[in-house]
């Protein structure tokens, strides 16, 4: 139950349009994270079919696809959410904010760890694509529609295709 209270607090703090705790229950991010937690539990127990069934149901209901094998820290906030994809070997740190259309995906060329690792307190703008076994440092900002194929250090802003550091 603590997790649910924390998630409600996270959404209320980061979305000024939310006016009540009840309204949070309608939010796609809230539903997607709850589904993820359940599917991840089954994934860890090696009940892969059940885990994928739950995650596929979540994708249809919310438009947010989080593979049950991904590792998600506390305080993930996905604003709007439609089209977000988080791959199987992705790792997402604490208090990450991402917007619609973000992909944490593979390049199709790797085996094993093939999705990104996102640090803590990272902001990922709409439509950003972060691909491959790369690391995004803590407190980094990824601009809208950026395509990131290489590691990003802490405390920088990256924009463009391909992504380049601007601050």
DSSP file (Angstrom, degrees, kcal/mol; ACC not computed):
  #  RESIDUE AA STRUCTURE BP1 BP2  ACC     N-H-->O    O-->H-N    N-H-->O    O-->H-N    TCO  KAPPA ALPHA  PHI   PSI    X-CA   Y-CA   Z-CA
    1    1 A X     >        0   0    0      0, 0.0     4,-2.1     0, 0.0     5,-0.2   0.000 360.0 360.0 360.0 -31.8    0.0    0.0    0.0
    2    2 A X  H  >  +     0   0    0      1,-0.2     4,-2.7     2,-0.2     5,-0.2   0.900 360.0  56.4 -57.7 -39.9    2.9    2.4    0.6
    3    3 A X  H  > S+     0   0    0      1,-0.2     4,-2.5     2,-0.2    -1,-0.2   0.913 106.1  49.4 -58.7 -43.8    3.8    2.1   -3.1
    4    4 A X  H  > S+     0   0    0      2,-0.2     4,-2.4     1,-0.2    -1,-0.2   0.919 111.3  48.9 -64.1 -43.5    0.3    3.2   -4.1
    5    5 A X  H  X S+     0   0    0     -4,-2.1     4,-2.3     1,-0.2    -1,-0.2   0.910 112.1  49.3 -61.6 -42.1    0.5    6.2   -1.8
    6    6 A X  H  X S+     0   0    0     -4,-2.7     4,-2.6     2,-0.2    -2,-0.2   0.900 111.0  49.5 -63.6 -40.9    3.9    7.2   -3.1
    7    7 A X  H  X S+     0   0    0     -4,-2.5     4,-2.3     2,-0.2    -2,-0.2   0.895 110.1  50.4 -67.8 -39.2    2.7    6.9   -6.7
    8    8 A X  H  X S+     0   0    0     -4,-2.4     4,-2.4     2,-0.2    -1,-0.2   0.926 112.3  48.1 -61.0 -44.8   -0.3    9.1   -6.0
    9    9 A X  H  X S+     0   0    0     -4,-2.3     4,-2.3     1,-0.2    -2,-0.2   0.915 110.0  52.4 -62.4 -43.9    1.9   11.7   -4.4
   10   10 A X  H  X S+     0   0    0     -4,-2.6     4,-1.8     1,-0.2    -2,-0.2   0.931 111.9  44.9 -58.0 -48.3    4.4   11.5   -7.3
   11   11 A X  H  X S+     0   0    0     -4,-2.3     4,-1.6     1,-0.2     7,-0.2   0.914 113.1  49.9 -66.2 -43.1    1.7   12.1   -9.9
   12   12 A X  H  < S+     0   0    0     -4,-2.4    -1,-0.2     1,-0.2    -2,-0.2   0.883 112.1  48.9 -63.3 -37.5    0.0   14.9   -7.9
   13   13 A X  H  < S+     0   0    0     -4,-2.3    -1,-0.2    -5,-0.2    -2,-0.2   0.849 117.7  38.7 -70.0 -34.3    3.4   16.7   -7.4
   14   14 A X  H  < S+     0   0    0     -4,-1.8     2,-0.5    -5,-0.2    -2,-0.2   0.579 110.0  58.7 -99.1  -9.8    4.4   16.5  -11.1
   15   15 A X    ><  -     0   0    0     -4,-1.6     3,-1.6    -5,-0.2    -1,-0.2  -0.908  57.8-168.4-122.8 106.2    1.1   17.2  -12.9
   16   16 A X  T 3  S+     0   0    0     -2,-0.5    -1,-0.1     1,-0.3    -4,-0.1   0.660  84.6  68.5 -66.3 -14.2   -0.5   20.5  -12.1
   17   17 A X  T 3  S+     0   0    0      2,-0.0     2,-0.4     0, 0.0    -1,-0.3   0.697  79.0  92.0 -76.7 -18.4   -3.7   19.3  -13.8
   18   18 A X    <   +     0   0    0     -3,-1.6     3,-0.1    -7,-0.2    -3,-0.1  -0.654  47.6 172.8 -80.4 126.7   -4.4   16.7  -11.1
   19   19 A X        +     0   0    0     -2,-0.4     2,-0.3     1,-0.2    -1,-0.1   0.545  57.8  23.3-112.4 -10.8   -6.6   18.1   -8.4
   20   20 A X  S  > S-     0   0    0      1,-0.1     4,-1.1     0, 0.0    -1,-0.2  -0.984  71.7-113.2-152.4 161.7   -7.4   15.1   -6.2
   21   21 A X  H  > S+     0   0    0     -2,-0.3     4,-0.8     1,-0.2     3,-0.3   0.876 116.6  55.8 -62.2 -37.8   -6.2   11.7   -5.2
   22   22 A X  H >4 S+     0   0    0      1,-0.2     3,-0.8     2,-0.2     4,-0.4   0.881 101.0  57.4 -63.7 -37.7   -9.2   10.1   -6.9
   23   23 A X  H >4 S+     0   0    0      1,-0.3     3,-1.5     2,-0.2     4,-0.4   0.842  96.8  63.5 -62.3 -33.0   -8.4   11.8  -10.2
   24   24 A X  H >< S+     0   0    0     -4,-1.1     3,-1.6    -3,-0.3     6,-0.3   0.844  90.7  66.4 -59.1 -33.9   -5.0   10.1  -10.1
   25   25 A X  T << S+     0   0    0     -3,-0.8    -1,-0.3    -4,-0.8    -2,-0.2   0.724  99.3  51.8 -62.9 -20.7   -6.7    6.7  -10.3
   26   26 A X  T <  S+     0   0    0     -3,-1.5    -1,-0.3    -4,-0.4     2,-0.2   0.580  85.4 110.0 -87.2 -11.8   -7.8    7.7  -13.8
   27   27 A X    <>  -     0   0    0     -3,-1.6     4,-1.8    -4,-0.4     3,-0.4  -0.474  67.4-140.3 -73.7 127.9   -4.3    8.6  -14.9
   28   28 A X  H  > S+     0   0    0     -2,-0.2     4,-3.0     1,-0.2     5,-0.2   0.860 101.8  57.3 -56.3 -37.7   -2.7    6.1  -17.5
   29   29 A X  H  > S+     0   0    0     49,-0.3     4,-2.3     2,-0.2    -1,-0.2   0.921 105.7  50.1 -58.7 -44.6    0.7    6.4  -15.7
   30   30 A X  H  > S+     0   0    0     -3,-0.4     4,-2.0    -6,-0.3    -1,-0.2   0.943 113.8  44.2 -59.9 -49.2   -0.8    5.2  -12.5
   31   31 A X  H  X S+     0   0    0     -4,-1.8     4,-2.7     1,-0.2     5,-0.2   0.917 112.3  52.4 -62.9 -43.9   -2.5    2.2  -14.1
   32   32 A X  H  X S+     0   0    0     -4,-3.0     4,-2.5     1,-0.2    -1,-0.2   0.889 109.7  48.6 -61.6 -39.9    0.5    1.3  -16.1
   33   33 A X  H  X S+     0   0    0     -4,-2.3     4,-2.7     2,-0.2    -1,-0.2   0.898 110.9  50.2 -69.0 -39.9    2.8    1.3  -13.1
   34   34 A X  H  X S+     0   0    0     -4,-2.0     4,-2.0    -5,-0.2    -2,-0.2   0.954 112.9  46.4 -62.0 -48.6    0.4   -0.9  -11.1
   35   35 A X  H  X S+     0   0    0     -4,-2.7     4,-2.9     1,-0.2     5,-0.2   0.915 111.6  53.0 -58.0 -43.2    0.2   -3.4  -13.9
   36   36 A X  H  X S+     0   0    0     -4,-2.5     4,-3.3    -5,-0.2     5,-0.3   0.937 106.1  52.2 -58.5 -47.6    4.0   -3.3  -14.3
   37   37 A X  H  X S+     0   0    0     -4,-2.7     4,-1.7     1,-0.2    -1,-0.2   0.906 113.4  44.5 -57.0 -42.6    4.5   -4.1  -10.6
   38   38 A X  H  X S+     0   0    0     -4,-2.0     4,-1.7     2,-0.2    -1,-0.2   0.940 115.8  45.7 -67.7 -47.4    2.2   -7.1  -10.9
   39   39 A X  H  X S+     0   0    0     -4,-2.9     4,-2.4     1,-0.2    -2,-0.2   0.885 110.7  54.0 -65.3 -37.5    3.7   -8.3  -14.1
   40   40 A X  H  X S+     0   0    0     -4,-3.3     4,-2.6    -5,-0.2    -1,-0.2   0.884 104.4  55.8 -63.3 -38.4    7.2   -7.8  -12.8
   41   41 A X  H  X S+     0   0    0     -4,-1.7     4,-1.3    -5,-0.3    -1,-0.2   0.946 111.1  43.3 -57.1 -49.4    6.4  -10.0   -9.7
   42   42 A X  H  <>S+     0   0    0     -4,-1.7     5,-2.8     1,-0.2    -2,-0.2   0.867 111.2  55.4 -66.7 -35.6    5.4  -12.8  -12.0
   43   43 A X  H ><5S+     0   0    0     -4,-2.4     3,-1.8     1,-0.2    -1,-0.2   0.926 106.5  50.2 -61.5 -45.2    8.4  -12.3  -14.3
   44   44 A X  H 3<5S+     0   0    0     -4,-2.6    -1,-0.2     1,-0.3    -2,-0.2   0.800 108.0  53.4 -64.3 -28.1   10.7  -12.6  -11.3
   45   45 A X  T 3<5S-     0   0    0     -4,-1.3    -1,-0.3    -5,-0.2    -2,-0.2   0.370 119.6-114.4 -85.3   4.3    9.0  -15.9  -10.3
   46   46 A X  T < 5S+     0   0    0     -3,-1.8     2,-1.1     1,-0.2    -3,-0.2   0.727  75.7 135.2  66.7  25.5    9.6  -17.1  -13.9
   47   47 A X     >< +     0   0    0     -5,-2.8     4,-2.4     1,-0.2    -1,-0.2  -0.617  25.0 165.4 -95.4  70.2    5.9  -17.1  -14.8
   48   48 A X  H  >  +     0   0    0     -2,-1.1     4,-2.7     1,-0.2     5,-0.2   0.846  64.9  52.9 -64.3 -39.2    6.7  -15.4  -18.1
   49   49 A X  H  > S+     0   0    0      2,-0.2     4,-2.6    -3,-0.2    -1,-0.2   0.945 112.5  44.5 -63.5 -46.5    3.4  -16.1  -19.9
   50   50 A X  H  > S+     0   0    0      2,-0.2     4,-2.4     1,-0.2    -2,-0.2   0.918 113.3  52.2 -62.8 -42.3    1.4  -14.6  -17.0
   51   51 A X  H  X S+     0   0    0     -4,-2.4     4,-2.2     1,-0.2    -2,-0.2   0.934 113.1  43.4 -59.2 -47.3    3.8  -11.6  -16.8
   52   52 A X  H  X S+     0   0    0     -4,-2.7     4,-2.7     2,-0.2     5,-0.2   0.869 110.2  56.4 -68.4 -36.2    3.5  -10.9  -20.5
   53   53 A X  H  X S+     0   0    0     -4,-2.6     4,-2.1    -5,-0.2    -1,-0.2   0.937 110.4  44.8 -59.0 -46.6   -0.3  -11.4  -20.5
   54   54 A X  H  X S+     0   0    0     -4,-2.4     4,-2.3     1,-0.2    -2,-0.2   0.913 113.8  49.1 -64.8 -43.5   -0.6   -8.7  -17.8
   55   55 A X  H  X S+     0   0    0     -4,-2.2     4,-2.2     1,-0.2    11,-0.2   0.873 110.7  50.6 -67.6 -35.0    1.8   -6.3  -19.5
   56   56 A X  H  X S+     0   0    0     -4,-2.7     4,-2.1     2,-0.2    -1,-0.2   0.889 109.6  50.8 -67.7 -38.3    0.0   -6.7  -22.8
   57   57 A X  H  X S+     0   0    0     -4,-2.1     4,-2.0    -5,-0.2    -2,-0.2   0.913 110.2  50.2 -62.7 -42.2   -3.3   -6.0  -21.1
   58   58 A X  H  X S+     0   0    0     -4,-2.3     4,-2.7     1,-0.2     6,-0.5   0.907 108.0  53.0 -61.7 -42.7   -1.7   -2.9  -19.6
   59   59 A X  H  X S+     0   0    0     -4,-2.2     4,-2.3     1,-0.2    -1,-0.2   0.920 110.4  47.1 -60.6 -44.2   -0.5   -1.8  -23.0
   60   60 A X  H  < S+     0   0    0     -4,-2.1    -1,-0.2     1,-0.2    -2,-0.2   0.874 117.8  42.3 -65.3 -36.9   -4.0   -2.1  -24.5
   61   61 A X  H  < S+     0   0    0     -4,-2.0    -2,-0.2    -5,-0.2    -1,-0.2   0.818 131.1  19.8 -79.9 -31.3   -5.6   -0.2  -21.6
   62   62 A X  H  < S-     0   0    0     -4,-2.7    -3,-0.2     2,-0.2    -2,-0.2   0.649  88.3-125.2-116.4 -19.6   -3.0    2.6  -21.2
   63   63 A X  S  < S+     0   0    0     -4,-2.3    20,-1.9    -5,-0.5    21,-0.5   0.547  77.3 115.5  78.6   6.6   -1.0    2.9  -24.4
   64   64 A X  E     -a   84   0A   0     -6,-0.5     2,-0.7    18,-0.2    -1,-0.3  -0.947  51.9-159.3-113.1 124.8    2.1    2.5  -22.2
   65   65 A X  E     +a   85   0A   0     19,-3.1    21,-2.8    -2,-0.5     2,-0.5  -0.901  16.6 169.0-110.6 110.5    4.3   -0.6  -22.8
   66   66 A X  E     -a   86   0A   0     -2,-0.7    21,-0.2   -11,-0.2    -8,-0.1  -0.970  32.0-132.4-119.0 114.4    6.6   -1.6  -20.0
   67   67 A X    >   -     0   0    0     19,-2.6     3,-1.7    -2,-0.5   -15,-0.1  -0.406  17.4-126.9 -63.6 139.0    8.2   -5.1  -20.4
   68   68 A X  T 3  S+     0   0    0      1,-0.3    -1,-0.1   -20,-0.1   -24,-0.1   0.694 107.2  60.6 -63.8 -17.0    7.8   -7.1  -17.1
   69   69 A X  T 3  S+     0   0    0    -26,-0.1    -1,-0.3     2,-0.1    19,-0.1   0.634  81.5 105.1 -83.9 -13.6   11.5   -7.7  -17.1
   70   70 A X  S <  S-     0   0    0     -3,-1.7     2,-0.6    16,-0.2    21,-0.2  -0.248  70.1-131.1 -62.7 154.8   12.4   -4.0  -17.0
   71   71 A X  E     -e   91   0B   0     19,-2.5    21,-3.2   -31,-0.0     2,-0.5  -0.957  25.9-171.9-113.2 118.5   13.7   -2.7  -13.6
   72   72 A X  E     -e   92   0B   0     -2,-0.6    21,-0.2    19,-0.2    22,-0.1  -0.938  10.6-145.4-117.1 125.6   11.8    0.5  -12.6
   73   73 A X    >   -     0   0    0     19,-2.5     3,-0.6    20,-0.5     2,-0.1  -0.101  38.3 -74.4 -75.7-178.5   12.8    2.7   -9.6
   74   74 A X  T 3  S+     0   0    0      1,-0.2    21,-3.0    21,-0.0    22,-0.3  -0.433 108.0  29.8 -78.6 153.6   10.5    4.6   -7.4
   75   75 A X  T 3   +     0   0    0      1,-0.2     2,-0.3    19,-0.2    -1,-0.2   0.711  69.5 168.0  76.7  22.5    8.7    7.8   -8.5
   76   76 A X    <   -     0   0    0     -3,-0.6     2,-0.5    19,-0.2    -1,-0.2  -0.536  13.7-168.2 -67.3 131.5    8.5    7.1  -12.2
   77   77 A X  E     -i   97   0C   0     19,-2.6    21,-2.7    -2,-0.3     2,-0.6  -0.981  10.2-173.8-125.9 118.9    6.2    9.7  -13.8
   78   78 A X  E     -i   98   0C   0     -2,-0.5     2,-0.4    19,-0.2   -49,-0.3  -0.924  15.8-152.3-113.1 104.7    5.0    9.2  -17.4
   79   79 A X  E    S-i   99   0C   0     19,-2.5     2,-2.7    -2,-0.6    21,-0.6  -0.643  75.7 -15.0 -83.6 132.2    3.0   12.3  -18.5
   80   80 A X  S    S-     0   0    0     -2,-0.4     2,-0.7    19,-0.2    -1,-0.2  -0.328  85.6-163.4  68.5 -55.5    0.4   11.7  -21.1
   81   81 A X    >   +     0   0    0     -2,-2.7     3,-2.2     1,-0.2    20,-0.3  -0.012  31.0 144.6  84.9 -31.7    2.0    8.3  -21.8
   82   82 A X  T 3  S+     0   0    0     -2,-0.7    19,-1.7     1,-0.3    -1,-0.2  -0.158  75.7  11.0 -52.5 130.7    0.7    7.2  -25.2
   83   83 A X  T 3  S+     0   0    0    -20,-1.9    -1,-0.3     1,-0.3     2,-0.3   0.502  85.2 148.4  83.4   4.3    3.3    5.4  -27.1
   84   84 A X  E <   -a   64   0A   0     -3,-2.2   -19,-3.1   -21,-0.5     2,-0.4  -0.559  24.3-171.4 -72.9 134.7    5.9    5.0  -24.4
   85   85 A X  E     -ab  65 103A   0     17,-2.5    19,-3.0    -2,-0.3     2,-0.5  -0.996  10.7-175.8-130.3 126.6    7.9    1.8  -24.7
   86   86 A X  E     -ab  66 104A   0    -21,-2.8   -19,-2.6    -2,-0.4   -16,-0.2  -0.974  24.7-136.5-123.0 114.6   10.3    0.4  -22.0
   87   87 A X    >   -     0   0    0     17,-2.5     3,-1.5    -2,-0.5    18,-0.1  -0.085  23.2 -97.7 -75.1 169.2   12.2   -2.7  -23.1
   88   88 A X  T 3  S+     0   0    0      1,-0.3    -1,-0.1   -18,-0.1    17,-0.1   0.814 119.1  36.2 -56.1 -42.1   13.0   -5.9  -21.2
   89   89 A X  T 3  S+     0   0    0    -19,-0.1    -1,-0.3    23,-0.1    26,-0.2   0.260  88.0 125.0-102.3  13.4   16.5   -5.1  -20.1
   90   90 A X    <   -     0   0    0     -3,-1.5   -19,-2.5    14,-0.2     2,-0.4  -0.421  44.8-157.7 -68.7 146.5   15.9   -1.4  -19.4
   91   91 A X  E     -ef  71 117B   0     25,-2.1    27,-3.5   -21,-0.2     2,-0.5  -0.998   6.0-167.6-125.9 126.5   16.7    0.0  -16.0
   92   92 A X  E     -ef  72 118B   0    -21,-3.2   -19,-2.5    -2,-0.4    27,-0.2  -0.966  12.4-143.6-119.0 123.6   15.0    3.2  -14.9
   93   93 A X    >   -     0   0    0     25,-1.8     3,-0.6    26,-0.6   -20,-0.5   0.147  37.7 -61.7 -71.8-168.6   16.3    5.0  -11.8
   94   94 A X  T 3  S+     0   0    0      1,-0.2    27,-2.9   -21,-0.1    28,-0.3  -0.482 110.1   8.5 -80.9 146.7   14.3    6.9   -9.2
   95   95 A X  T 3  S+     0   0    0    -21,-3.0     2,-0.3    25,-0.2    -1,-0.2   0.836  80.5 164.7  56.2  42.1   12.2   10.0   -9.9
   96   96 A X    <   -     0   0    0     -3,-0.6   -19,-2.6   -22,-0.3     2,-0.5  -0.706  22.2-156.6 -87.7 140.0   12.4    9.9  -13.6
   97   97 A X  E     +ij  77 123C   0     25,-2.6    27,-2.7    -2,-0.3     2,-0.3  -0.976  17.3 169.6-117.2 129.7   10.0   11.9  -15.7
   98   98 A X  E     -ij  78 124C   0    -21,-2.7   -19,-2.5    -2,-0.5    27,-0.2  -0.975  17.6-145.8-137.6 155.7    9.1   11.0  -19.3
   99   99 A X  E >   -i   79   0C   0     25,-1.4     3,-1.1    -2,-0.3    28,-0.2  -0.517  42.5 -55.2-112.6 179.3    6.5   12.2  -21.7
  100  100 A X  T 3  S+     0   0    0    -21,-0.6    27,-2.4     1,-0.2    28,-0.2  -0.103 114.9  23.5 -58.1 149.3    4.5   10.5  -24.5
  101  101 A X  T 3  S+     0   0    0    -19,-1.7    -1,-0.2   -20,-0.3     2,-0.2   0.535  80.2 148.9  76.9   7.6    6.3    8.7  -27.3
  102  102 A X    <   -     0   0    0     -3,-1.1   -17,-2.5   -20,-0.1     2,-0.5  -0.541  28.3-161.9 -75.8 138.7    9.5    7.9  -25.4
  103  103 A X  E     -bc  85 129A   0     25,-2.3    27,-3.1    -2,-0.2     2,-0.7  -0.989  18.3-174.3-123.1 126.0   11.2    4.7  -26.4
  104  104 A X  E     +bc  86 130A   0    -19,-3.0   -17,-2.5    -2,-0.5    27,-0.2  -0.837  46.0 145.2-109.0  86.8   13.8    2.9  -24.2
  105  105 A X  E     - c   0 131A   0     25,-1.5    27,-2.6    -2,-0.7    11,-0.3  -0.526  49.1-102.5-123.3 179.9   14.7    0.3  -26.8
  106  106 A X        -     0   0    0     25,-0.3     9,-0.1    -2,-0.2    -1,-0.1  -0.457  22.3-129.2 -95.6 173.5   17.3   -1.9  -28.3
  107  107 A X        -     0   0    0      7,-0.3    -1,-0.1    -2,-0.2     8,-0.1   0.496  43.3-116.7 -99.7  -7.2   19.1   -1.4  -31.6
  108  108 A X  S    S+     0   0    0      6,-0.2    -2,-0.0     2,-0.1     6,-0.0   0.449  99.7  85.7  85.7   0.4   18.3   -4.9  -32.8
  109  109 A X  S    S+     0   0    0      5,-0.1     2,-0.2     2,-0.0     5,-0.0   0.489  74.1  76.2-110.2  -7.4   22.0   -5.7  -32.9
  110  110 A X        -     0   0    0      4,-0.1     2,-0.3     2,-0.1     4,-0.1  -0.679  54.4-156.7-112.4 159.8   22.7   -6.8  -29.3
  111  111 A X        +     0   0    0     -2,-0.2     2,-0.3     2,-0.2    -2,-0.0  -0.856  69.1  12.0-122.1 163.2   22.1   -9.8  -27.1
  112  112 A X  S    S+     0   0    0     -2,-0.3     2,-0.8     2,-0.1   -23,-0.1  -0.550 128.4  21.4  72.6-133.0   21.9   -9.8  -23.3
  113  113 A X  S    S+     0   0    0     -2,-0.3    20,-0.2     1,-0.2    -2,-0.2  -0.586  75.5 150.4 -70.2 107.7   21.6   -6.3  -21.8
  114  114 A X        +     0   0    0     -2,-0.8    18,-0.5    18,-0.1    -7,-0.3   0.338  42.9  73.1-127.3   4.4   20.3   -4.4  -24.9
  115  115 A X  S    S-     0   0    0    -26,-0.2    -9,-0.1    -9,-0.1    16,-0.1  -0.801  84.6 -87.0-119.7 163.2   18.3   -1.5  -23.5
  116  116 A X        -     0   0    0     14,-0.4   -25,-2.1   -11,-0.3     2,-0.5  -0.158  22.9-136.8 -70.5 159.9   19.3    1.7  -21.8
  117  117 A X  E     -fg  91 135B   0     17,-2.8    19,-2.8   -27,-0.2     2,-0.5  -0.986  20.9-158.0-112.0 123.3   20.0    2.4  -18.1
  118  118 A X  E     -fg  92 136B   0    -27,-3.5   -25,-1.8    -2,-0.5    19,-0.1  -0.893  10.0-138.6-107.5 127.9   18.5    5.7  -17.0
  119  119 A X    >   -     0   0    0     17,-2.2   -26,-0.6    -2,-0.5     3,-0.6   0.098  36.0 -69.3 -71.4-171.1   19.9    7.4  -13.9
  120  120 A X  T 3  S+     0   0    0      1,-0.2    19,-2.7   -27,-0.1    20,-0.3  -0.527 110.8  13.0 -83.0 148.3   18.0    9.2  -11.1
  121  121 A X  T 3  S+     0   0    0    -27,-2.9     2,-0.3     1,-0.2    -1,-0.2   0.825  86.1 158.7  59.7  35.3   16.1   12.5  -11.6
  122  122 A X    <   -     0   0    0     -3,-0.6   -25,-2.6   -28,-0.3     2,-0.5  -0.709  31.5-150.2 -92.7 142.4   16.3   12.3  -15.4
  123  123 A X  E     -jk  97 141C   0     17,-2.2    19,-3.0    -2,-0.3     2,-0.5  -0.956  10.8-170.5-111.6 127.9   13.9   14.2  -17.6
  124  124 A X  E     -jk  98 142C   0    -27,-2.7   -25,-1.4    -2,-0.5    19,-0.2  -0.964  15.6-140.8-124.3 114.9   13.0   12.7  -21.0
  125  125 A X    >   -     0   0    0     17,-3.0     3,-1.8    -2,-0.5    20,-0.2  -0.153  37.8 -66.5 -73.3 165.7   11.1   14.8  -23.5
  126  126 A X  T 3  S+     0   0    0      1,-0.3    19,-2.3    18,-0.1   -25,-0.2  -0.167 116.2   7.1 -52.9 134.9    8.3   13.7  -25.8
  127  127 A X  T 3  S+     0   0    0    -27,-2.4    -1,-0.3    17,-0.2   -26,-0.1   0.466  85.7 153.5  75.3   1.7    9.3   11.4  -28.6
  128  128 A X    <   -     0   0    0     -3,-1.8   -25,-2.3   -28,-0.2     2,-0.5  -0.368  31.0-153.4 -65.7 142.8   12.8   10.8  -27.4
  129  129 A X  E     -cd 103 147A   0     17,-2.9    19,-3.2   -27,-0.2     2,-0.6  -0.978  12.1-176.8-120.1 117.8   14.4    7.6  -28.5
  130  130 A X  E     -cd 104 148A   0    -27,-3.1   -25,-1.5    -2,-0.5   -14,-0.4  -0.963  18.9-175.0-117.1 113.0   17.1    6.2  -26.3
  131  131 A X  E     +c  105   0A   0     17,-2.5   -25,-0.3    -2,-0.6   -16,-0.1  -0.899  29.5   8.7-125.8 137.1   18.5    3.0  -27.9
  132  132 A X  S    S-     0   0    0    -27,-2.6     2,-2.1   -18,-0.5   -18,-0.1  -0.235  99.9 -42.0  96.8 177.5   20.9    0.3  -27.0
  133  133 A X  S    S+     0   0    0    -20,-0.2     2,-0.3   -17,-0.1   -17,-0.2  -0.533  91.0 130.9 -81.8  74.4   22.9   -0.7  -23.9
  134  134 A X        -     0   0    0     -2,-2.1   -17,-2.8    16,-0.1     2,-0.4  -0.768  51.6-125.0-123.8 169.0   23.8    2.9  -22.9
  135  135 A X  E     -g  117   0B   0     -2,-0.3    17,-2.9   -19,-0.2     2,-0.6  -0.960   7.3-157.6-122.0 133.6   23.7    4.9  -19.7
  136  136 A X  E     -gh 118 152B   0    -19,-2.8   -17,-2.2    -2,-0.4    17,-0.2  -0.955  30.5-127.4-105.6 119.8   22.0    8.2  -19.1
  137  137 A X    >   -     0   0    0     15,-2.6     3,-1.5    -2,-0.6   -18,-0.2  -0.148  33.7 -77.4 -68.7 160.3   23.6    9.9  -16.1
  138  138 A X  T 3  S+     0   0    0      1,-0.2    17,-2.3    16,-0.1   -17,-0.2  -0.197 113.6  12.3 -54.1 143.4   21.8   11.3  -13.1
  139  139 A X  T 3  S+     0   0    0    -19,-2.7    -1,-0.2    15,-0.2   -17,-0.2   0.615  90.4 147.4  63.8  15.9   20.0   14.7  -13.6
  140  140 A X    <   -     0   0    0     -3,-1.5   -17,-2.2   -20,-0.3     2,-0.4  -0.448  38.8-144.6 -76.5 156.0   20.4   14.6  -17.3
  141  141 A X  E     -kl 123 157C   0     15,-2.7    17,-2.8   -19,-0.2     2,-0.6  -0.993   7.2-161.1-122.9 128.0   17.7   16.2  -19.6
  142  142 A X  E     -kl 124 158C   0    -19,-3.0   -17,-3.0    -2,-0.4    17,-0.2  -0.945  21.5-130.6-110.3 121.0   16.9   14.6  -22.9
  143  143 A X    >   -     0   0    0     15,-3.4     3,-1.7    -2,-0.6    20,-0.0  -0.182  35.4 -77.2 -70.4 161.1   15.1   16.9  -25.3
  144  144 A X  T 3  S+     0   0    0      1,-0.3    16,-0.4   -16,-0.1   -17,-0.2  -0.296 114.3   4.5 -57.5 136.3   12.0   16.2  -27.3
  145  145 A X  T 3  S+     0   0    0    -19,-2.3    -1,-0.3   -20,-0.2   -18,-0.1   0.558  91.1 150.8  64.2  11.6   12.5   13.9  -30.3
  146  146 A X    <   -     0   0    0     -3,-1.7   -17,-2.9   -20,-0.2     2,-0.5  -0.415  39.3-144.6 -68.5 149.7   16.2   13.4  -29.5
  147  147 A X  E     -d  129   0A   0     13,-2.0    16,-2.9   -19,-0.2     2,-0.6  -0.972  16.5-167.3-117.9 114.9   17.8   10.2  -30.6
  148  148 A X  E     +d  130   0A   0    -19,-3.2   -17,-2.5    -2,-0.5   -14,-0.1  -0.906  24.8 155.1-111.3 120.5   20.4    9.0  -28.2
  149  149 A X        +     0   0    0     -2,-0.6     2,-0.3   -19,-0.2    -1,-0.1   0.374  62.4  54.7-121.5  -1.8   22.8    6.2  -29.2
  150  150 A X  S    S-     0   0    0      1,-0.1   -16,-0.1   -16,-0.1   -19,-0.1  -0.907  96.3 -77.4-132.5 159.1   25.7    6.9  -26.8
  151  151 A X        -     0   0    0     -2,-0.3     2,-0.4   -18,-0.1   -15,-0.2  -0.167  40.2-148.9 -53.3 146.6   26.2    7.3  -23.1
  152  152 A X  B     -h  136   0B   0    -17,-2.9   -15,-2.6    -4,-0.1   -12,-0.1  -0.989  13.8-131.5-120.9 126.8   25.1   10.7  -21.7
  153  153 A X    >   -     0   0    0     -2,-0.4     3,-0.6   -17,-0.2   -16,-0.2  -0.157  36.2 -80.3 -71.0 171.2   27.0   12.1  -18.6
  154  154 A X  T 3  S+     0   0    0      1,-0.2   -15,-0.2   -18,-0.1    -1,-0.1  -0.291 105.2  15.7 -65.8 153.2   25.3   13.5  -15.5
  155  155 A X  T 3  S+     0   0    0    -17,-2.3     2,-0.3     1,-0.2    -1,-0.2   0.754  95.2 117.6  59.2  33.9   23.9   17.0  -15.3
  156  156 A X    <   -     0   0    0     -3,-0.6   -15,-2.7   -19,-0.1     2,-0.5  -0.855  58.5-129.9-124.8 164.8   23.8   17.8  -19.1
  157  157 A X  E     -l  141   0C   0     -2,-0.3     9,-2.9   -17,-0.2    10,-1.0  -0.961  23.0-166.8-112.6 132.8   21.1   18.5  -21.6
  158  158 A X  E     +lM 142 165C   0    -17,-2.8   -15,-3.4    -2,-0.5     2,-0.3  -0.972  12.5 165.8-123.6 133.0   21.1   16.6  -24.8
  159  159 A X  E   > + M   0 164C   0      5,-2.3     5,-2.6    -2,-0.4   -14,-0.1  -0.913  29.8  34.1-136.9 163.7   19.1   17.5  -28.0
  160  160 A X  T   5S-     0   0    0    -16,-0.4   -13,-2.0    -2,-0.3     2,-0.4  -0.098  83.5 -43.1  93.4 178.2   18.9   16.5  -31.6
  161  161 A X  T   5S+     0   0    0      1,-0.3     2,-0.1   -15,-0.2   -13,-0.1  -0.964 135.2  20.9-130.7 110.5   19.4   13.7  -34.0
  162  162 A X  T   5S-     0   0    0    -15,-0.5    -1,-0.3    -2,-0.4   -14,-0.2   0.683 117.5-107.6 -70.7 162.2   21.9   12.3  -33.2
  163  163 A X  T   5 -     0   0    0    -16,-2.9     2,-0.3    -2,-0.1    -3,-0.2  -0.251  41.0-177.9 -60.0 138.0   21.8   13.6  -29.6
  164  164 A X  E   < -M  159   0C   0     -5,-2.6    -5,-2.3   -16,-0.0     2,-0.3  -0.992  31.2-106.8-138.0 146.7   24.5   16.2  -28.8
  165  165 A X  E     +M  158   0C   0     -2,-0.3    -7,-0.2    -7,-0.2    -9,-0.0  -0.536  34.0 171.9 -74.2 130.7   25.2   18.0  -25.5
  166  166 A X              0   0    0     -9,-2.9    -8,-0.1    -2,-0.3    -1,-0.1   0.558 360.0 360.0-115.0 -15.0   24.1   21.6  -25.4
  167  167 A X              0   0    0    -10,-1.0    -9,-0.1     0, 0.0    -2,-0.1   0.290 360.0 360.0-148.1 360.0   24.7   22.4  -21.7
